[in-house]
Amino acid sequence: MAKDFRKYGPWGLVTGASSGLGAEYSRQLADKGLNIVLVARREDRLKEIAAELESNHGVQTRVIASDLTADGECDRVARETQDLEIGLLVNNAGYGMFGYYHQLDSNRQVNMTVLNCVVPVLLTNVYLPRMLERGRGGLIFLASTAAYQACGSLGTYGATKAFNLMLGESLWKEYGKQGIDSLAVSPGFTKTEFTEVAKAKDAGMFRVATADAVVAASLRKLGNGPSFVHGLLNKFLNFTVRISSRRMVIAITHAMLKGRSERA
Ligand SMILES: NC(=O)c1ccc[n+]([C@@H]2O[C@H](COP(=O)([O-])OP(=O)(O)OC[C@H]3O[C@@H](n4cnc5c(N)ncnc54)[C@H](OP(=O)(O)O)[C@@H]3O)[C@@H](O)[C@H]2O)c1
């Protein structure tokens, strides 16, 4: 039976909605009847996607152009959505940085940590209490297969994704009985702008998923468990990580990732 997304309505808010997985969350949630607040820096892209959602799905949209890492911006997003019932928060905006720690720009590493970790906390602070008052809602946190083990050559990024995995799963337990479905979503390599932004070479031996497949499968999982890992191979690799020694997993992961950095 198809899931009833009215539980997560009437509005969903998607961060990083201007490309990749965020644009796809916006499309698929609009297709399920949710009005969408689209947040990211590139206003032109957001407006284009918003127009597409309105004309293809007959939903309402609101565009908020914001660098979410700038001081006070999460507060501004909160103010600009005060009049809306946000039933689903998709904490998706994020980026990665491939390379050895000392090769990476330190300000950008800090900025990545703020965007990937602090921003989801700030926005959850805004929308979760209102969901609790209504007794229904949903929270999605973009983790990654990089969240399940240390990732030499992608270390800080992997750590930020572990943060999202743990937080998303914790909130599933804390609030499930109060009608709030939290889900940590872990895609493997997925075709978006991520690789270019992260300065990674192509996926090499890894299989690359499409954003629409990842999003569709994760939305099926929402409300049905704390965590979602996309793809059979990724699920199998996660299982092997759990039963192997940490030292060995760290060495293998580093060997697989180190050649993928453009900085290598
Ligand atoms: N693609 C993968 O292989 C993969 C795998 C696992 C997890 N993920 C996770 O999936 C999420 C989405 O990434 P993606 O793959 O869809 O990459 P993407 O195509 O590069 O999308 C990233 C989004 O984040 C937004 N963003 C970046 N900096 C921002 C800022 N300072 N303020 C507001 N928005 C900002 C970007 O929009 P603007 O540039 O317009 O601001 C863009 O919409 C990320 O959290 C990523 O860690 C991706």
The ligand as a MOL file (V3000), in Angstrom:
LIG
                    3D

  0  0  0     0  0            999 V3000
M  V30 BEGIN CTAB
M  V30 COUNTS 48 52 0 0 0
M  V30 BEGIN ATOM
M  V30 1 N 26.5550 12.2040 -3.9980 0
M  V30 2 C 27.0610 11.3070 -3.1960 0
M  V30 3 O 27.8220 10.4010 -3.6350 0
M  V30 4 C 26.6920 11.3130 -1.7250 0
M  V30 5 C 26.9240 10.1360 -0.9780 0
M  V30 6 C 26.5880 10.1270 0.3610 0
M  V30 7 C 26.0150 11.2490 0.9660 0
M  V30 8 N 25.8080 12.3790 0.2250 0 CHG=1
M  V30 9 C 25.2460 13.5510 0.9100 0
M  V30 10 O 24.1020 14.0000 0.2110 0
M  V30 11 C 23.8980 15.3920 0.4740 0
M  V30 12 C 23.5950 16.1190 -0.8240 0
M  V30 13 O 24.7430 16.0800 -1.6560 0
M  V30 14 P 24.6640 15.8580 -3.2280 0
M  V30 15 O 25.3550 14.5940 -3.5250 0
M  V30 16 O 23.2800 16.0670 -3.7080 0 CHG=-1
M  V30 17 O 25.6590 17.0190 -3.6970 0
M  V30 18 P 25.4030 18.3690 -4.5210 0
M  V30 19 O 24.7520 18.0580 -5.8240 0
M  V30 20 O 26.7250 19.0530 -4.5430 0
M  V30 21 O 24.3730 19.1720 -3.6130 0
M  V30 22 C 24.7610 19.8590 -2.4410 0
M  V30 23 C 23.7050 20.8870 -2.0940 0
M  V30 24 O 24.1140 21.5880 -0.9020 0
M  V30 25 C 23.9590 22.9870 -1.1420 0
M  V30 26 N 24.8930 23.7820 -0.3500 0
M  V30 27 C 26.2620 23.7170 -0.3810 0
M  V30 28 N 26.7740 24.6360 0.4430 0
M  V30 29 C 25.7360 25.3040 1.0070 0
M  V30 30 C 25.6280 26.3730 1.9320 0
M  V30 31 N 26.7100 26.9470 2.4740 0
M  V30 32 N 24.3830 26.8270 2.2750 0
M  V30 33 C 23.2810 26.2570 1.7400 0
M  V30 34 N 23.3130 25.2320 0.8720 0
M  V30 35 C 24.5260 24.7630 0.5030 0
M  V30 36 C 24.2190 23.1500 -2.6380 0
M  V30 37 O 23.5590 24.3100 -3.1480 0
M  V30 38 P 24.2470 25.7340 -3.4620 0
M  V30 39 O 25.5890 25.4680 -4.0770 0
M  V30 40 O 23.2580 26.3690 -4.3910 0
M  V30 41 O 24.3070 26.4280 -2.1390 0
M  V30 42 C 23.5270 21.9180 -3.1980 0
M  V30 43 O 22.1530 22.1750 -3.3670 0
M  V30 44 C 25.1590 15.8740 1.1910 0
M  V30 45 O 24.8820 15.9990 2.5820 0
M  V30 46 C 26.1600 14.7580 0.9630 0
M  V30 47 O 27.0800 14.6480 2.0140 0
M  V30 48 C 26.1350 12.4290 -1.1060 0
M  V30 END ATOM
M  V30 BEGIN BOND
M  V30 1 1 1 2
M  V30 2 2 2 3
M  V30 3 1 2 4
M  V30 4 1 4 5
M  V30 5 2 4 48
M  V30 6 2 5 6
M  V30 7 1 6 7
M  V30 8 2 7 8
M  V30 9 1 8 9
M  V30 10 1 8 48
M  V30 11 1 9 10
M  V30 12 1 9 46
M  V30 13 1 10 11
M  V30 14 1 11 12
M  V30 15 1 11 44
M  V30 16 1 12 13
M  V30 17 1 13 14
M  V30 18 2 14 15
M  V30 19 1 14 16
M  V30 20 1 14 17
M  V30 21 1 17 18
M  V30 22 2 18 19
M  V30 23 1 18 20
M  V30 24 1 18 21
M  V30 25 1 21 22
M  V30 26 1 22 23
M  V30 27 1 23 24
M  V30 28 1 23 42
M  V30 29 1 24 25
M  V30 30 1 25 26
M  V30 31 1 25 36
M  V30 32 1 26 27
M  V30 33 1 26 35
M  V30 34 2 27 28
M  V30 35 1 28 29
M  V30 36 1 29 30
M  V30 37 2 29 35
M  V30 38 1 30 31
M  V30 39 2 30 32
M  V30 40 1 32 33
M  V30 41 2 33 34
M  V30 42 1 34 35
M  V30 43 1 36 37
M  V30 44 1 36 42
M  V30 45 1 37 38
M  V30 46 2 38 39
M  V30 47 1 38 40
M  V30 48 1 38 41
M  V30 49 1 42 43
M  V30 50 1 44 45
M  V30 51 1 44 46
M  V30 52 1 46 47
M  V30 END BOND
M  V30 END CTAB
M  END
